[in-house]
Amino acid sequence: MLYPVPPVMVTCRDENGNDNVMTAAWAGTICSDPVMVSVSIRKERYSHDIIERTGEFVINLTTEQTAWAADYVGVRSGRDEDKFQAAHLHKSLSQNVKCSGIEESPVSLECRVEQVLRLGTHDMFIGRVLSTDVDPRYLDENGKFDLDRAGLVAYSHGEYWTLGRLLGTFGYSVRKRPQSKTAHRAKIAGGADASDRPAASGKRTADKRAAVPGAGKMADGAACPTTTGRRTANKAAFRSHKPEHKQDRKDSGRRTVDKAARKKRSRKEKGYGKHI
Ligand SMILES: Cc1cc2nc3c(=O)[nH]c(=O)nc-3n(C[C@H](O)[C@H](O)[C@H](O)COP(=O)(O)O)c2cc1C
């Protein structure tokens, strides 16, 4: 499957005013204008019926601070308990839909269902984004969303991760950087031109980020409030977290059926993969 993905928390409200929240990893941006997002939900979910009936939901981004809550609301059902209360989440008022957002989320997208695609195990709810509620604490001085401070979380193969090292910004592969005199001399002398390579490390300041052309663009180049990546995990830390079966893997060749089976067993032992 495609990983990593954002493990968002989807909120909805039934006709009696009861709010519910569930986690969804099968969610994404699917259109820039009008802004549309999708979330694929199994028919068995309590939230599925509510969203189907009311035609409304809110997508709330998950951060390091709310990762525990995101996991919790992804393994318990609103049929049995008030998950807002159980996960210590607070409700925020929405502008254009009846259901609440999550106060602790830095970004909440208020959505109205435009279409439902019956795909099989999951129904895909395509939602038009009616408003984007951003916690002003995470906007930088230029009004751009500051990922560094929001601490967004990615979900990959059953694991929750903070975002890693910044590799570049939109279009960096084709962008020319101004040459310094030293780099120019090195080039003439046949040396490597460091100025053509993207900066590899070091935490960006807000000023530098603002100066980067292309920052704050969506994948298709449209303007969006998000900016750049967060650096936390380093390679050593990643290696020490690697499951054993991955460390065992030989460098060459594709995986054999045995290895796939071993991975499946190991994932089963860890209880991964049953929830979505
Ligand atoms: C990380 C994570 C991602 C999940 N992604 C989805 C998803 O994309 N679609 C889905 O139907 N269920 C997904 N689930 C499972 C639901 O969140 C879970 O079944 C939840 O209990 C449903 O709540 P509800 O019955 O109150 O609606 C996910 C769970 C976790 C922990």
The ligand as a Tripos MOL2 file, in Angstrom:
@<TRIPOS>MOLECULE
LIG
   31    33     1     0     0
SMALL
NO_CHARGES

@<TRIPOS>ATOM
      1 C1         -4.0520    4.7180   12.4370 C.3       1 LIG1
      2 C2         -5.4520    4.2700   12.1190 C.ar      1 LIG1
      3 C3         -5.9660    4.4940   10.8610 C.ar      1 LIG1
      4 C4         -7.2750    4.0920   10.5370 C.ar      1 LIG1
      5 N1         -7.7570    4.3600    9.2960 N.ar      1 LIG1
      6 C5         -9.0320    4.0050    8.9830 C.ar      1 LIG1
      7 C6         -9.5770    4.3290    7.7010 C.ar      1 LIG1
      8 O1         -8.9410    4.9760    6.8670 O.2       1 LIG1
      9 N2        -10.8440    3.9440    7.4370 N.ar      1 LIG1
     10 C7        -11.6000    3.2440    8.3420 C.ar      1 LIG1
     11 O2        -12.7520    2.8930    8.0440 O.2       1 LIG1
     12 N3        -11.1110    2.9340    9.5650 N.ar      1 LIG1
     13 C8         -9.8590    3.3130    9.9170 C.ar      1 LIG1
     14 N4         -9.3640    3.0460   11.1530 N.ar      1 LIG1
     15 C9        -10.2070    2.3320   12.1150 C.3       1 LIG1
     16 C10       -11.2670    3.2170   12.7940 C.3       1 LIG1
     17 O3        -10.7330    4.4380   13.2320 O.3       1 LIG1
     18 C11       -11.8300    2.4410   14.0000 C.3       1 LIG1
     19 O4        -12.4980    1.2830   13.5470 O.3       1 LIG1
     20 C12       -12.7380    3.2450   14.8890 C.3       1 LIG1
     21 O5        -12.9600    2.4980   16.0570 O.3       1 LIG1
     22 C13       -14.0770    3.5840   14.2460 C.3       1 LIG1
     23 O6        -14.7750    4.3740   15.1810 O.3       1 LIG1
     24 P1        -16.3580    4.5130   15.1900 P.3       1 LIG1
     25 O7        -16.9570    3.1270   15.2460 O.co2     1 LIG1
     26 O8        -16.6560    5.3010   16.4410 O.co2     1 LIG1
     27 O9        -16.7460    5.2360   13.9670 O.co2     1 LIG1
     28 C14        -8.0720    3.4450   11.5050 C.ar      1 LIG1
     29 C15        -7.5460    3.2150   12.7790 C.ar      1 LIG1
     30 C16        -6.2580    3.6270   13.1020 C.ar      1 LIG1
     31 C17        -5.7100    3.4080   14.4730 C.3       1 LIG1
@<TRIPOS>BOND
     1     1     2 1
     2     2     3 ar
     3     2    30 ar
     4     3     4 ar
     5     4     5 ar
     6     4    28 ar
     7     5     6 ar
     8     6     7 ar
     9     6    13 1
    10     7     8 2
    11     7     9 ar
    12     9    10 ar
    13    10    11 2
    14    10    12 ar
    15    12    13 ar
    16    13    14 ar
    17    14    15 1
    18    14    28 ar
    19    15    16 1
    20    16    17 1
    21    16    18 1
    22    18    19 1
    23    18    20 1
    24    20    21 1
    25    20    22 1
    26    22    23 1
    27    23    24 1
    28    24    25 2
    29    24    26 1
    30    24    27 1
    31    28    29 ar
    32    29    30 ar
    33    30    31 1
@<TRIPOS>SUBSTRUCTURE
     1 LIG1         1 GROUP 0 **** ****
